[in-house]
Amino acid sequence: MKYESNQYSNGFSICSLIIAGMFLYWGFNTLLENIFNWLWWLGFIWIAIGLSIISSQIYKLTSRSKLRTIVKLEFEENPTASIEQIATNTGITTKDARAIVLDLKARGELRGKFSTKTGEAKHIEVTTSNQPPTQEKGLYCSNCGTSVKRDGTAVYCAYCGAKL
């Protein structure tokens, strides 16, 4: 699988599927209305555009699960890695690596905290259960919205590993 920049963040979109449906509608409608007219071939163009949009969305949806699996495997191999190290090792951008980690934590497949001083992971556990994560109280991280304790020594978010 070839990774492209921001592939995870700018992936699957319901709006694109709606647009693809509109192209398919126009295509089939054009074919049926202009069956005895020379414009019938325009229907095939609209249908081809709609099908290409749908196929690209299916590819994006399947590649997201592959990227999640790659990040999970990286944490299994090196449970104390930081987000930047994961991004460097996998070739995924830091922005997408953070999004994948947040997605894995929200799904309950990744548990643990990140060091607020170094950004490295502390006691990361890769799980398969889907129990909701616990929430902390305090100020909020600008990257993920998780509450963060500001005691003057915290440089990295404990939830997503982003620099504060």
Secondary structure, DSSP 8 states (H G I E B T S, - for coil): ----TTTTTT---HHHHHHHHHHHHHHHHHHHHTTTSGGGGHHHHHHHHHHHHHHHHHHHHHHHHHHHHHHHHHHHH-TT-BHHHHHHHH---HHHHHHHHHHHHHHTSEEEEE-TTT-BEEEEEE-----------SEE-TTT--EE--SS---B-TTT--B-
